[in-house]
């Protein structure tokens, strides 16, 4: 069952990346990030309240305890949006898949998960291929694309850490919806405080969003992806779930070619295939 949920998370994550690229065009990245964070967190809270007793058993200690997860995932979320805002999907997504290595390492060092030596070798190959894919784009004089790649690497760090924390907290609290509730409640609080002190409420004006339905489509895909991923961690090891989740690259790269009409060189195609093979081998 956990494998099915993980695959569902991968497919919806790949679709979310494509939709995010379409949404980020001709739209303010800050508006997309704030509206996306607020809407998704509200959805998480509503679902958690409907299917658990978190309100009657509310614990301020648990609220504070899950704060690191919320901070890491929110920062990763924002970096993910900014990465595709400044660079092509086919460039930044392969980089972002390196969050698998971060999660694998943390799974070994912190969660004490047993990882075969072959998986570590495949992880190293994955990093090398990713670096080669980035060099293939020849972005030396393109400042905007450089920004996208920097944000993609920041996403790798924060998302990799948050994946490990998800497994840790789900093992602690057992029910993923309980983790989701406290995570989202803290997230809403951070967003509200940020908007209050920075006076950013104007960014919530939906009238300023071009093609609003695309934004909410992205939010829906991202919501399904994150929720199904958390549920797959009930029985699945994060060191196995994360590589499978990373196979969303297949959906994203193919989608960016056919839907977004982004060009992909033959050499890059072979390297992307190499990345996919590594991800699949890591999933075995």
VEXBAZA-101301 format. One record per atom (N, C-alpha, C): residue in one letter; x, y, z. Coordinates in steps of 0.1 Angstrom, whole numbers, plus 2048, in hexadecimal, padded with zeros to 3 digits. Example, Ala and Ser with C-alpha at 12.3 -4.5 7.8 and 13.67 -1.06 7.14 Angstrom:
2
a8847C784Ea87B7D384Ea8847DF84Es8807EA847s8897F5847s88180084F
This chain:
284
x8087F4800x800800800x80980D800x81480C808x81C818809x82381B7FBx8268117F3x82C8137E6x82281B7DDx8158177DDx80B81D7D5x80A82C7D9x80A82F7E6x80983D7EBx8158457E7x82183E7E7x82D8457E3x82D8487D4x82883F7CCx8278417BDx81D84C7BAx81284C7C2x8088577C0x80F8647C3x8178657CEx81E8717D2x8278757C7x82E86C7C0x83886F7B6x8318747AAx82686E7A5x81F873799x81988179Cx8138837A7x80D8917A9x81889B7ACx8238977B1x82E8A07B3x8348A57A5x83589B79Cx83A89E78Ex8308A8787x8238A5789x8198AE782x8198BC789x81B8BC796x81C8C979Dx8278D2798x8338CC795x83E8D3790x83C8DA783x8358D277Ax8318D876Dx8278E376Ex81D8E1776x8138EB778x8198F877Fx8238F5788x82990178Fx83090A785x83790377Bx83E90B771x834914769x82990E765x81F91675Ex81A921767x81891E774x81292877Dx81C933780x829930780x83393A784x835944778x83194176Cx83294A761x828955762x82D962761x82596E761x81D96F76Fx823969779x81D96B787x82896E791x82497579Bx82D9787A6x83096C7AEx83D9687AFx84195C7B6x83D95D7C5x83D9697CBx83A96B7D9x82B9687DBx82396D7D2x81496A7D3x81195B7D2x8189557C8x8159467C7x81993F7D3x8259427D9x82A93B7E5x82193D7F1x81D94A7F3x81494D7FFx8069477FDx8009487F2x7F39437F0x7F39337F0x7FE92E7EAx80091F7EBx80191A7F9x80A920800x80C91C80Ex80091D817x7F9928816x7ED92A81Ex7E292081Ax7DF91F80Dx7D5916809x7D790780Cx7E4902809x7E78F480Cx7E78F181Bx7EC8FB823x7EB8F9832x7DD8F8837x7D5901832x7C6900836x7C08F3832x7C38EE826x7BE8E1822x7C38D682Bx7D08D682Fx7D58CC838x7CE8CC846x7CC8D884Bx7C58DA858x7B78D5858x7B08D884Dx7A28D384Cx7A18C484Bx7A98BE843x7AA8AF842x7AD8A984Fx7B78AF856x7BC8A9863x7B18AA86Dx7A98B586Dx79F8B6877x7938AD874x7908AB867x7858A2863x788893867x79488F866x797881867x7A087D874x7A288787Dx7A9883889x7A288B895x7A78898A1x7A28908ACx7AD89A8B1x7B48A08A8x7BF8A98ACx7BB8B58B4x7AE8BA8B1x7AA8C68B9x7A78C38C7x7A18B78CAx79F8B48D8x7AC8B08E0x7B58AB8D8x7C28A78DEx7CE8B08DBx7CA8BD8D8x7D58C68D4x7E08C78DFx7EC8C78DBx7F88C88E4x8028D28DFx8048DD8E7x80D8E88E3x81B8E28E1x81F8D88E9x82C8D28E8x82E8CC8DAx8248C58D5x8258BF8C8x8258CA8BDx81E8D58BFx81E8E08B6x82C8E58B4x8338E78BFx8418ED8BFx84B8E28B9x8488D68BDx8518CB8B9x8528C98AAx8478CC8A3x8478CA894x84B8D688Dx84E8E1894x8538ED88Dx85E8EC883x8698E4886x8748E287Dx86F8DD86Fx8668D3870x8618CD863x85A8D885Bx8518E0862x84A8EA85Bx8538F5854x85D8F985Cx867903856x86E8FE84Ax8738F184Bx87B8EB840x8728EA834x8668E5836x85D8E282Ax8598EF824x8568F982Cx851906826x85D90D81Ex86990C824x87491281Cx87790B80Fx8768FD810x8778F5804x86D8F87FAx8608FA7FEx8558FD7F6x85890A7EEx85C9147F5x85F9217EFx86A9207E5x8759197E9x8809177E0x87C9107D3x8739067D5x86E8FF7C9x8679087BFx85F9117C4x85891A7BBx8629237B4x86B9297BCx8759327B6x87F92B7ACx88191E7AEx88A9177A5x884916797x878913796x871912789x86D920783x86D92A78Cx86A937788x87693D780x882939784x88E93F77Ex896935774x892929773x89891F76Ax88E915765x89290E75Ax889904754x8878F975Dx87B8F375Cx8778E7764x8818DC762x8858D9755x88E8CE752x89C8D0757x89F8DD75Cx8AC8DF762x8AC8DE771x8A28E4777x8A28E4786x89C8D778Cx8938D0786x88D8C478Bx8988B978Ex8A18B6784x8AB8AC787x8B48B0793x8B78BD795x8BE8C17A0x8B68BF7ADx8AA8C27ADx8A18C07B9x8A08B27BDx8A28A87B3x8A289A7B7x8AD8967C0x8B789E7C1x8C289B7CBx8BE89B7D9x8B28A07DCx8AC89F7E9x8AC8917EEx8AC8887E4x8AC8797E7x8B98767EFx8C487B7EAx8D18787F1x8D187E7FFx8CC88A801x8CB89080Ex8C3887818x8B8883813x8AF87B81Bx8B586D81Ex8BC867814x8C385A816x8CD85B821x8D5866820x8E086882Ax8DA86A838x8D0873839x8CA875846x8C386984Cx8BD861842x8B6855847x8C084B84Dx8CD84B848x8D784284Dx8DC84885Ax8E085485Ax8E785A866x8DD85D872x8D186186Fx8C886587Ax8BD85B87Dx8B7855872x8AC84B875x8B283D876x8BF83C873x8C582E874x8BF82486Bx8BB82885Fx8B681F855x8C181884Ex8BF80B84Bx8CA803845x8CA805836x8D480A830x8D580D822x8E180581Cx8DE7FC812x8E97F580Bx8F37FE805x8FF7FA804x90A8027FEx9078057EFx9007FD7E8x8FD8007DAx8F480C7D9x8EB80E7E2x8E381A7E2x8EB8277E4x8F58267ECx8FE8327EEx9058357E1x90A82A7DAx91182C7CDx9078327C3x8FB82D7C2x8F18327B8x8EE8417BBx8EE8447C8x8EC8527CCx8F785B7C7x9038577C8x90F85F7C4x90E8617B4x90A8567ADx90985779Fx8FE86179Bx8F38617A3x8E886A7A1x8EC8797A2x8F587B7ACx8FA8897AEx90288D7A2x90B88479Ex914887792x90C88A786x902882783x8FA884777x8F2891778x8EE894784x8E68A1786x8EF8AD783x8FC8AD788x9058B8785x9078B9776x9098AE76Fx90B8AE761x8FF8B3759x8F38B175Ex8E78B6758x8E78C5759x8EB8CA765x8EB8D9767x8F58DF75Ex9018D975Cx90B8DF753x9078DF745x8FE8D5741x8F98D4733x8F18E072Fx8EC8E7739x8E38F3735x8EB900731x8F8900734x90190B731x8FB918736x8FA91A742x8F3925748x8FD93074Dx90A92F749x91493874Fx91094774Fx90A94B744x90795A743x8F895D746x8F195374Bx8E395574Dx8E195675Cx8E0962761x8DF965770x8D295F775x8C796076Dx8BA95C772x8BA94D774x8C094576Bx8C093776Cx8C9932778x8D393A77Ax8DC937786x8D4938793x8CB942793x8C394379Fx8BA9377A1x8B4933796x8AB927796x8B391B79Bx8BF919797x8C790D79Bx8CB90E7AAx8CE91B7AFx8D191D7BDx8C59197C6x8B991E7C1x8AD91A7C9x8AA90B7C8x8AD9057BDx8AB8F77BCx8B48EF7C6x8C08F37C8x8C98ED7D1x8C58EF7E0x8BF8FB7E2x8BA8FE7F0x8AE8F57F2x8A68F37E8x89A8EA7E9x89F8DC7EDx8AA8D87E7x8B08CA7EAx8B38C97F8x8B98D37FEx8BD8D280Cx8B18D2815x8A88DC814x89D8DD81Dx8938D281Bx8908CE80Fx8878C380Cx88C8B6811x8998B480Fx89F8A7813x89E8A6822x8A18B182Ax8A08B1838x8918AE83Dx8888B5836x87A8B483Ax8748A6837x87989F82Dx87589182Ax879888836x88588A83Bx88A882846x882885853x87F892855x877896860x869891860x863890853x85688A852x85587C857x85F874853x860866858x861866867x86A86E86Dx86C86F87Bx860872883x85987D87Ex84D881886x841877884x840871878x835867876x83885B87Ex844857880x84884C889x84484F897x84685C89Bx8438618A9x8348628ABx82D8688A2x81F86B8A4x81586089Ex81B857896x81484C890x80A851885x80185A888x7F785E87Ex7FD86A876x7FE868868x804873860x7FB880861x7EE87E863x7E588A863x7E889386Fx7EC88C87Ax7EF894886x7FC89D884x80689787Dx81289E879x80E8A9870x8058A6866x8018B085Cx7F98BC863x7F18B986Dx7EA8C3874x7F38CD87Bx7FC8C8883x8068D188Ax80F8D9880x8138D1876x81C8D786Bx8158E3865x8088E1861x8018EB85Ax7FD8F7863x7FA8F486Fx7F68FE879x80290887Bx80E90287Dx81A90A87Ex81C912871x81A90B866x81C912859x81491E857x80791C85Ax7FD928859x802933862x80793086Ex80B93A878x817942872x82093B86Cx82C941866x82994A85Bx820945852x81B94D847x81495A84Bx80B959855x80496485Bx80D96E861x81796A869x82197386Fx82997A864x82D97385Ax835979850x82D984848x821981845x81998B83Ex816997847x814994854x81199F85Dx81D9A985Ex8299A4860x8359AC862x83A9B2855x8389AB84Ax83D9B083Dx8329B7835x8269B783Ax81B9BD834x8199B8825x8199AA825x8189A4818x80A99F814x8009A481Bx7F299F819x7EE9A180Ax7F49AB804x7F09AF7F6x7F29A37ECx7FC99B7F0x7FF98F7E7x7F59847E7x7EB9867F0x7E097C7F0x7D49807E7x7D698B7E0x7CB98F7D6x7CB9867CAx7C197D7CAx7BF9737C0x7BD97A7B2x7B99867B2x7B698D7A5x7C398F79Dx7CE9907A5x7DB99279Ex7E2986799x7DC97A79Bx7E196D797x7DC96A789x7E6968780x7E2965772x7DF956771x7D395276Cx7CF94476Bx7CF93E779x7C6942781x7C493E78Fx7C292F790x7BB929786x7B891B787x7C5912786x7CF91877Fx7DC91077Fx7E291078Dx7E291B794x7E791C7A1x7E19117AAx7D39117AAx7CC9077B3x7CE8F97AEx7D18F77A1x7D48E979Dx7E18E57A2x7EB8EE7A3x7F88EB7A9x7F68E87B8x7EE8F07BFx7EC8EE7CDx7E68E07D0x7DD8DC7C7x7D68D07C9x7E08C47C7x7E88C57BCx7F28BA7BAx7FC8B97C5x8008C57CAx80A8C67D4x8048C07E1x7F88C37E4x7F18BE7F0x7F08AF7F0x7EB8A97E4x7EA89B7E3x7F88947E5x80289A7DEx8108947DFx8158947EDx81489F7F4x81989F802x81289680Bx80589680Ax7FC88E813x7FF87F811x7FF87B804x80186C801x80F868805x819871804x82786E807x82886C817x82187481Ex82187282Dx81B865831x81086182Ax80A85482Ex812848829x81A84A81Fx82283F81Bx82D83C825x83184682Dx83C845836x83783D843x82B83A844x826832850x82D825850x82D81E844x833811843x84081183Bx84281B833x84E81B82Ax85A823830x86681E82Ex872825832x874831829x87883C82Fx87A848828x88584781Ex88F83E820x89A83C817x89683480Bx88A82E80Bx8848277FFx87A8307F9x872837802x86683F7FDx86B84B7F5x8768517FAx87B85E7F3x88085B7E5x8888517E3x88C84E7D5x88084B7CCx8768447D0x86B8417C8x86384E7C5x8628567D0x85B8637CEx86386C7C4x87086A7C3x8788727BAx87686E7ABx86F8637A9x86D85F79Bx863868795x85E87279Cx85587C796x85C88378Bx86A88278Bx871889780x86D884772x869877772x864871765x858879760x84F87C768x843883765x846891761x84F898769x8528A6767x85A8A875Ax8648A0758x86C8A274Cx8648A073Fx85D89573Fx854892733x84A89D731x8448A173Cx83A8AC73Cx83F8B9737x84C8BC73Cx8528C9738x8558C9729x8578BD723x85A8BC715x84E8BE70Cx8438B6710x8378B6708x82D8C270Bx82D8C6718x8238D071Cx8298DE71Bx8358E0721x83C8ED722x8458EF716x8478E570Ex84F8E7701x85D8EB704x8638E6710x8718E8713x87A8DE70Cx8848E4706x88D8DB6FEx8978D3707x8998C7703x8A28BE70Bx8AC8B7701x8B98BA702x8C38B46F9x8C38A56FBx8C989E6F1x8CA8906F1x8D388C6FDx8DE8936FEx8E8890709x8E1891717x8D989C718x8D289E724x8C7893727x8C188E71Cx8B788371Dx8BE877723x8CA87471Ex8D1868723x8D5869731x8D9875735x8DC878743x8D087774Cx8C587C747x8B887B74Fx8B486C750x8B6865745x8B3856746x8BC850751x8C8854752x8D184F75Cx8CC85276Ax8C785F76Bx8C2863778x8B685A77Cx8AD857772x8A184F774x8A5841778x8AF83B771x8B482E774x8B982D783x8C1837787x8C6838794x8BB83879Fx8B184179Cx8A68427A5x89E8347A6x89D82E79Bx89682179Bx89E8167A3x8AB8167A1x8B480D7A8x8B48107B7x8B381C7BAx8B28207C8x8A581B7CFx89B81A7C6x88E8167CBx88C8077CDx8967FF7C8x8957F07C9x8987EC7D7
